[in-house]
Amino acid sequence: MGGGEAARRTEEDEKMGVLFGLLWLLTSCLQGVHGQGVYASPTVQIVYSGQPCNMEEEHYSERVYTIREGETLELQCLVTGHPRPQIRWTKTVGGASDCQGNSSLHSETLRIETISRHQGGRYYCKAENGVGSPAIRSMRVDVYYLDNPKITVHQSIDEAKEQFYFERTVFLRCVANSNPPAHYTWRRGREVLSQGSDSGVEIYKPFFTQGETKILKLKNLRLQDYADYTCISSVRNVCGIRDKSTHFSLNNRTAPPSIKLPLDNPLVVNPGETITLVCVVFDGDPPPKLRWLRLGGKELPKRSMVSGGTLTVPVVNMDDGGTYTCVASNNVGNPAKKSSSILVRGLRKGRFWITPDPYHNEDNIQIGREVKISCQVEATPPEELQFGWMKNGRPLRSSERMVISHTGSTVSPGTTNLDIIDLKFTDFGTYTCVASLRNGGIPEISIDVNISSTTVPPELSIPKGQSHLITQEGDTVDLQCLVSGKPKPIILWSRVEESGAAAAVAALMPDGSPQMESYDGILRISNVTKELSGTYRCQTSQYNGFNVKPREALIQLLVQYPPTVEPVFTEIRQALGRAFSLTCRLLEAHPARLLQYEWKLGSRLLTVGEFIDQRLETTYQVKALNREGYGKYTCDITNEAGAGRCTFFVTGKAYAPEFYYDTYNNLWQNRPQVYSFKLQWTQMEPNAVDRILAYRLGIRQMGQSRWWEQEIPMEGTIQKGELLTYNLTELIKPESYLVRLTPITRYGEGDATERIITYSAPVNPHLREFQCGFEDEALCVFSQDKEDEFDWTRRSAATRNTKNTPNTGPNSDHTGSKQGFYMYIETSRPRLEGDKARLLSPTFNINSKSSTPLSSVSNNPTYCLAFYYHMYGKHIGALNVFLRQKGRKVKDTSVWSLNGNQGDHWRQARVNIHPTTAFQMVMEGVRGSGVEGDIAIDDVMIEEGECKDPPPNNLRSFAPPSSHCIWQLCITLSLALICRQRSTVLYCKMDRQTAVFLSFE
């Protein structure tokens, strides 16, 4: 007896423990909801306007929008979430970003007018609002097009069997750029050619092509094969793209093009002359088309003129020289090409250098030793280049002591050398190298070289005190190398970067090049930046001077710059009486020593100091904020080069309100001419500043300038995530309004936010009765779902195609009329088993006196949905009906379902529905296992009140879903409880004796 009592107590203790655990879990759940409020991470759905093309796809597992090239693409990104998510559209093609200049669109609607084929690809919509993870959805856009086809002809000739007999085979290939791949049809005259229809004709698909490309092969060409051939390319009228065709006439004169250029090659001309290139066609049928190209993909000179096969270039210069090609094509065989080289005569880039005693590595000119003077010039044509030497203005001939030599005529640039052997004092003087072209007409190039006792190799030096330069960012600095010697060479400047003990690596100069030239030894850098700090090298060039080892010198440039700090600007919102701190951080500076900081509020000095112990930040503390403490705080960190400034703007302004866009039934109307709107919002960071006392509400009708304003007082403290509501009434239909909301604290007005309220008339503002027999093309505002696999079709028995699948589908509407219309799903190819078609009703508002999510079913109106259905055929799939309610998240709930063959007659279905908010009805047809599976519906009716006589196939009535949080309690406890919702009371039965009731007010 005692043991039994103890057991019962133990059992009761366990049940009480379960009860307290349930209550604790419920409390935690409610606290979590309170802390989060209505903040929600974003969700994304992509929809499109207009109807997609009639696609014949075997797989439709991914969302694909098919559009015809040249039409307008419009995708809309529908988002939910609070705060209102920011939207960004991007595009990728084949995994690589294709954002047209790395751009993206920040708008709900992506609109591309006159879309082109290269704009196809996958488009992504990304929504983020700082709550949870960003939401991303994508849709692939497939652009369909069909270009005009082109016929190309190739022919082959077998070896001669006899002296006057040979076989000839012709191949006709038709190609058209298209998406999807084109289908090709060949005709000879009016005769349609197909494989096997003519023993002399073979039609085949080459291995190296894609799609349905086919080649027409005419074997052992016969007399009847000389005819007019037509190639028709087709994409089977998809997207309304019509077939396109092209023609080719094959005759005994058909031949590939052959051309010639009756000119000398190369053609040598003088600058300023006019050149004319004539491309002559002497064979080819059809007559070839001619075009001119320039080697290397270069453009033709802008002055050039093309007329047929004639290319004219007036007033040529050396840049116009090169190879020009005439291309002839007539789609028979390969294009014919002939090229001509244009040489524009000229001389340029004259240089010289002096080599003292080339055999003994001497740097100085010495009496009794050899001296070599070299002269180099670029010439066109190189074989016409000729050199001459003069000494002191008199011609100089080659001799035993004055040896003149030249490079070969094919070498460019051409070089001439004057070797003075056993230099004597009488050899001092001015030597002139003269370059000219053999046939004249071009100015000569003369280069003077002085050989004397003062002709000495160059030496470089840095002016005293100039080898280490210090400048400040933004200044202009001159780097100077002093060069001595005669002749004075060109100075080459470059940069050197030291990388530890590794060899020096060249860096770019201020103009972006690796090397710059200077004739006076000065390198001037304007508006110097810190990136230009480093080592600079100046060195002598090996041309226009001595051909000796280059002389070089180094200059170290040090660029000082003011401190770089963060944050450059930041706004801080604070309530009166609170403590806070401001921190300014040093990122970099040069010099980084003797750094000072200075804090100010406006113009009032707060504190100063120096950075010590390699400290990289300074902080200013405010113990208790008063009204005089609001304003702009600045912190200046300075060094020898200047100052970097952190700016903090401390304000008591409240943050902007965040409008809530996911309100249930936000629009309603009580009178015919006006409507009301439930305006809801949350307050961004309400605890950052003083308590919000009121909101100033401004409203302005769009198109007008006058504002109406009023204050909405607030009682108590607003919590983060708390949803605030204010009803706007007496709004005039169908006008839109701009609403502005401004929070007010004792500091004053905060940041305002605006939104537009747009009136959208529901189909039935207060639903009493709705009927639709699908007799008009508007379908009573029914619409096709944009996310299913195929669409419902409107049809009557009188317009039914006789080629439709027999033994399925109705022969009349439900009244027996052959003229009456109904909706049906066509299950023939290319439909697959399981494909779904959804038809959406208009959106209806309900007559509900309570919008509380946990309110009882009896507080919401009941409606009767009735419709006729026809499900006849051995492959019938399923017909499903869903109730789709509008809320934060759209949810479909099944209210009726039927599958399988129901016989060749119409039946009526009725079902009670209990919507709690604006709703739609979704009629879903599912394709069965074969083509004999057409399903039809007719005469859909919705009326207020319960169904009077529900048919036996009414599967269930819809009741409001339970609170997710409440159901989660029962699931989480894992006690195998039986949970049911009764109005606002959750009843969880644990066994026959114990029950837990949780009531919510």
C-alpha positions, 0 to 999 in steps of 0.5 A, spaced: 500 500 500 505 504 502 509 502 495 503 504 491 502 511 494 510 512 493 509 510 486 503 514 485 507 520 488 513 519 483 508 519 477 505 525 479 512 529 481 514 527 474 508 530 471 509 536 475 516 536 472 513 536 465 508 541 467 514 546 469 518 544 463 512 546 459 511 552 462 519 554 462 519 553 455 513 557 453 516 563 457 523 562 453 519 562 447 515 568 448 521 572 451 525 570 444 519 573 440 519 579 444 526 580 444 526 579 436 519 583 435 517 583 428 524 583 425 525 578 420 530 575 415 529 576 408 525 572 403 525 572 396 521 570 390 522 572 383 516 573 378 516 576 371 511 580 367 508 577 361 507 570 358 513 566 357 514 562 350 511 556 349 517 552 350 519 544 349 523 542 354 524 535 357 527 538 363 524 543 367 527 542 374 530 549 374 526 556 373 527 558 366 524 564 363 524 564 355 524 570 351 524 572 344 530 577 342 528 584 341 522 583 346 522 586 353 524 582 359 521 584 366 523 580 372 520 583 379 524 581 386 518 580 391 521 580 398 519 580 405 522 581 411 523 587 416 527 592 416 525 592 408 530 588 405 535 592 400 535 589 393 541 587 388 540 584 381 546 581 378 548 576 372 552 571 371 554 567 365 557 560 365 560 561 372 563 568 370 561 575 372 557 579 367 555 585 370 556 590 364 562 593 367 561 590 374 555 594 375 548 592 379 541 594 379 538 596 386 531 596 384 525 591 385 524 590 378 529 588 373 527 591 366 531 590 359 528 593 353 530 590 346 533 584 349 539 581 345 542 574 345 548 576 349 544 578 355 541 571 356 544 568 362 542 567 370 540 573 374 540 573 381 536 577 386 539 578 393 536 581 398 539 583 405 536 587 411 542 585 416 537 580 420 540 573 419 543 571 412 541 574 405 536 571 401 538 569 394 534 567 388 535 566 381 532 565 374 535 563 368 533 567 362 534 564 355 533 568 349 531 565 343 533 567 336 533 565 329 538 569 324 538 568 316 541 562 314 547 561 309 548 556 304 556 554 303 558 550 297 564 545 296 565 540 291 570 535 289 572 531 283 574 524 283 580 522 279 579 521 271 577 514 269 577 516 262 580 521 258 573 525 258 570 522 264 570 524 271 565 524 277 563 530 281 560 531 288 557 537 291 556 539 298 551 544 300 551 546 307 546 550 310 548 554 317 544 559 321 545 562 328 539 560 333 537 558 339 534 553 340 538 549 335 535 550 328 531 544 324 533 545 316 529 543 310 532 542 303 528 543 297 530 542 290 525 547 286 518 545 289 521 538 291 522 537 298 528 533 299 529 527 304 534 522 306 532 516 301 527 520 296 533 520 291 538 515 290 543 521 288 542 525 294 544 524 301 542 528 307 547 527 313 549 530 320 556 532 320 560 529 327 563 536 328 556 540 329 551 541 334 543 541 333 540 538 327 545 541 322 545 537 316 549 537 309 546 536 302 550 531 298 549 531 291 553 524 289 556 524 281 552 530 279 547 529 274 543 534 269 537 534 274 541 536 280 543 543 276 537 547 279 535 552 285 536 549 292 532 552 298 534 551 305 529 553 310 531 554 317 526 553 323 525 553 330 518 550 330 515 557 331 517 557 338 516 564 341 513 566 335 519 566 331 517 564 323 521 560 319 527 563 314 530 561 308 535 562 303 536 560 296 542 558 291 542 556 284 547 551 282 549 550 275 555 548 270 558 555 271 558 554 279 565 555 281 569 558 287 572 565 287 579 567 283 582 574 284 588 577 282 592 584 284 595 587 277 600 590 281 608 590 283 609 587 290 611 590 294 609 597 292 614 602 293 611 609 294 613 616 297 610 620 302 604 624 300 602 620 294 596 616 293 596 609 292 590 605 289 590 597 289 585 594 284 582 587 286 580 583 279 575 578 279 576 573 273 572 567 276 567 565 280 559 564 280 555 567 283 559 573 282 564 574 289 563 579 294 570 583 295 572 586 301 579 589 304 583 587 310 589 590 313 594 585 316 594 584 324 587 586 324 589 593 324 583 598 321 584 601 314 587 608 314 581 613 315 582 617 309 582 610 305 576 609 300 573 603 298 569 602 291 568 595 289 574 591 289 578 598 289 582 601 295 584 608 294 589 611 300 590 618 298 596 622 301 600 616 304 605 616 310 609 611 313 604 609 318 600 607 312 605 602 310 604 594 311 600 588 308 593 589 305 589 583 303 583 583 298 578 577 300 573 574 295 567 570 297 561 567 294 559 561 299 562 556 294 569 553 296 574 557 300 574 565 300 580 567 295 585 572 298 591 576 295 595 580 299 600 586 297 605 590 301 605 597 301 612 600 302 612 608 304 619 610 303 622 614 309 628 615 314 627 615 321 631 614 328 638 616 327 643 615 332 650 614 333 655 612 338 663 612 339 667 606 341 674 608 344 679 602 342 674 597 341 680 591 342 683 594 349 676 596 353 678 603 353 674 608 355 678 614 353 680 616 346 687 616 345 692 618 340 695 612 336 689 608 338 683 606 334 676 609 334 670 607 332 664 611 330 657 608 328 651 611 325 644 607 325 638 609 321 631 606 320 629 606 312 624 603 308 625 600 304 631 597 307 635 596 300 635 603 298 639 605 304 645 608 303 650 612 307 656 617 306 661 620 311 664 627 311 669 630 315 669 637 316 664 638 311 668 634 305 666 627 303 670 622 306 672 615 302 674 609 305 682 608 306 687 604 310 686 608 316 679 610 315 675 604 314 668 605 312 663 599 312 656 598 312 651 592 314 647 588 309 641 591 305 636 586 308 638 588 316 634 593 319 635 598 322 641 599 317 648 601 320 655 604 318 661 604 321 667 609 321 674 605 324 679 610 325 686 606 325 692 609 329 688 616 331 693 622 329 692 629 332 690 631 324 684 626 325 681 631 330 674 634 327 667 633 326 665 627 322 658 627 319 654 621 317 649 622 311 643 617 310 639 617 304 635 613 300 638 611 293 632 613 288 631 620 292 625 624 294 626 623 301 630 628 305 637 626 308 638 625 315 645 627 317 648 626 324 655 630 326 660 627 331 666 631 334 672 627 335 677 632 339 681 632 345 675 634 349 671 628 346 671 624 353 666 619 356 661 621 360 661 622 368 655 622 373 655 625 379 649 628 384 649 635 386 652 636 394 646 634 399 641 632 393 643 624 394 637 624 399 631 628 398 625 629 403 619 632 400 612 632 402 606 629 399 603 634 394 609 638 392 613 638 386 620 635 387 626 635 382 631 630 382 638 632 378 644 628 376 650 632 373 653 629 367 659 631 364 663 629 358 663 630 350 658 629 347 653 629 352 649 623 352 641 622 354 640 620 361 635 615 363 631 615 369 628 608 372 626 606 379 629 601 384 626 597 389 630 594 395 627 587 397 631 585 403 638 583 400 635 580 394 637 584 387 634 590 385 627 590 382 625 595 377 618 599 379 614 604 375 616 611 374 611 617 375 608 616 368 607 609 368 613 607 364 619 603 366 624 608 364 624 616 362 629 620 358 632 626 360 636 631 356 638 636 362 639 630 367 633 633 371 627 629 373 621 633 375 615 630 379 609 634 380 604 632 386 608 627 389 605 621 393 607 617 398 607 611 393 613 615 389 618 614 395 624 610 394 631 609 390 631 612 383 637 611 378 640 615 373 644 612 368 647 614 361 644 611 355 649 607 350 647 611 344 648 618 342 654 618 346 660 613 348 659 606 347 662 604 354 659 601 360 653 606 362 655 611 368 649 611 374 648 614 380 642 613 385 638 618 389 634 616 395 627 620 395 623 620 402 616 623 401 613 625 408 605 625 409 600 627 414 597 621 419 592 617 416 586 616 421 580 612 422 574 614 423 574 620 418 567 621 420 562 617 424 555 619 427 554 617 434 547 618 437 546 618 445 541 620 450 542 625 455 546 623 462 549 617 459 557 616 458 561 614 452 567 615 449 570 617 442 577 613 439 581 616 434 586 611 431 592 612 427 593 608 421 600 610 418 604 617 418 611 619 416 614 621 420 611 617 425 615 620 431 613 627 435 606 625 434 601 630 437 593 630 438 588 635 439 581 634 441 575 639 440 568 640 441 566 645 435 572 651 436 572 649 444 579 646 446 578 639 450 585 636 451 591 636 448 597 631 448 603 626 445 603 619 443 608 615 447 610 608 447 608 607 440 601 608 442 596 608 436 590 611 438 587 616 443 580 616 447 576 622 449 571 620 455 564 623 456 562 621 463 555 624 463 552 627 456 549 634 457 545 639 452 552 643 451 555 636 449 552 635 443 555 637 437 561 636 432 568 633 436 574 633 432 581 629 433 587 632 430 593 628 429 599 632 427 606 630 424 611 635 420 607 634 414 600 636 416 594 633 420 589 627 420 582 628 422 577 624 426 570 627 426 565 625 431 558 628 430 554 627 437 547 628 436 540 626 440 536 625 434 532 619 434 533 614 428 528 613 422 522 609 423 522 602 419 516 602 415 513 595 416 511 592 409 508 585 411 502 587 414 496 583 414 490 586 410 493 593 411 487 596 406 480 596 407 474 600 405 468 602 409 465 607 404 465 607 396 469 613 395 474 612 400 479 607 403 483 606 410 490 604 411 493 600 416 500 604 417 505 600 421 512 601 423 518 599 428 523 604 431 530 603 429 534 603 435 529 606 440 534 605 446 540 609 443 537 616 445 532 619 449 525 616 450 520 617 443 515 622 446 511 622 439 511 621 432 510 627 427 505 624 421 505 628 414 501 625 408 501 628 401 497 626 396 501 624 390 501 630 384 500 635 389 504 640 394 500 641 400 502 636 406 497 635 412 501 634 419 499 631 426 502 628 432 501 621 434 503 621 442 507 615 444 506 612 452 511 608 455 518 606 452 518 603 445 522 596 445 526 594 439 522 590 434 515 593 437 510 593 432 507 600 432 500 601 428 496 607 426 490 607 421 490 612 416 482 614 414 479 618 409 483 616 403 480 618 397 480 612 392 484 611 387 489 616 389 496 614 392 499 618 398 506 620 400 507 618 408 512 621 412 514 619 419 518 623 424 520 621 431 520 626 436 524 626 443 526 632 448 532 633 444 527 635 438 526 631 431 529 625 429 530 622 422 524 622 418 522 616 413 517 616 407 513 611 403 508 611 398 501 608 399 498 605 393 490 604 392 489 597 389 482 595 389 480 588 390 476 584 386 471 583 391 472 588 397 467 584 401 466 577 398 459 575 398 459 571 391 463 569 386 462 566 379 466 564 373 464 560 367 471 562 363 466 564 358 470 571 356 478 571 355 479 575 361 478 568 365 474 572 370 481 575 373 484 568 374 491 568 372 496 562 371 501 561 376 508 563 374 512 558 378 509 551 375 511 547 369 505 548 364 499 552 364 491 551 364 488 552 357 481 555 355 477 551 350 470 549 348 468 543 344 467 547 338 474 549 337 477 542 340 482 540 335 481 533 332 488 531 332 487 531 340 488 525 344 482 521 344 479 517 350 480 523 354 477 530 356 470 533 355 466 533 349 462 539 352 462 544 358 458 542 364 452 544 361 452 540 355 454 546 350 458 545 345 459 552 345 461 553 352 468 554 355 472 551 360 479 550 363 483 544 362 490 541 362 493 538 355 497 532 357 500 531 351 508 531 349 512 535 351 509 534 358 512 529 363 509 525 369 508 529 375 508 536 371 503 541 374 499 546 372 496 551 377 490 556 376 490 562 381 483 565 382 483 573 384 485 575 391 479 576 395 478 580 402 474 577 407 469 580 412 472 579 418 471 582 425 478 580 428 485 579 425 488 575 431 492 570 429 489 565 434 482 567 434 477 562 433 474 559 427 467 561 429 470 569 429 472 568 421 466 567 416 466 561 412 465 560 405 463 555 400 467 553 394 464 549 388 466 547 382 465 542 376 471 537 374 471 532 369 477 527 370 476 522 364 482 517 361 486 511 363 492 516 365 489 521 369 493 524 374 490 528 380 486 535 381 488 539 387 485 545 390 489 549 395 487 555 399 492 561 399 492 566 404 496 572 404 501 574 410 508 575 412 509 568 408 504 566 403 502 559 405 498 554 401 493 549 405 490 543 401 482 543 402 480 538 396 484 533 392 482 527 387 486 523 383 484 517 378 479 516 372 472 518 374 469 517 368 466 521 362 462 526 365 462 532 369 461 532 377 461 537 382 465 538 388 464 543 394 468 544 400 468 549 406 473 554 407 475 558 413 480 564 411 483 568 416 485 574 411 485 575 404 486 569 400 486 566 393 484 559 391 489 555 387 487 549 382 492 544 381 492 539 375 497 534 375 499 530 369 499 522 370 503 517 367 501 518 359 497 522 354 490 520 356 490 524 362 486 531 360 483 534 366 478 540 366 474 544 370 468 549 369 463 554 373 467 555 379 463 559 385 465 562 391 459 564 396 459 566 403 456 561 408 457 553 409 456 548 403 448 546 403 450 539 401 457 537 400 459 531 396 462 525 399 469 527 396 470 533 400 476 531 404 477 536 409 475 543 411 480 548 412 482 551 419 487 556 421 493 553 423 496 553 430 501 558 433 508 555 430 511 557 437 505 553 441 506 547 437 513 547 437 512 546 445 509 539 444 514 537 439 520 539 443 518 535 449 517 529 446 512 526 450 507 523 445 502 529 447 496 529 443 495 537 441 489 541 439 487 548 439 481 550 442 480 558 440 485 561 444 486 555 449 492 550 448 489 543 450 495 538 451 492 531 453 498 527 457 493 521 459 486 520 461 487 524 468 492 529 467 491 535 462 494 542 461 491 548 459 494 554 457 490 560 455 492 566 451 489 573 452 
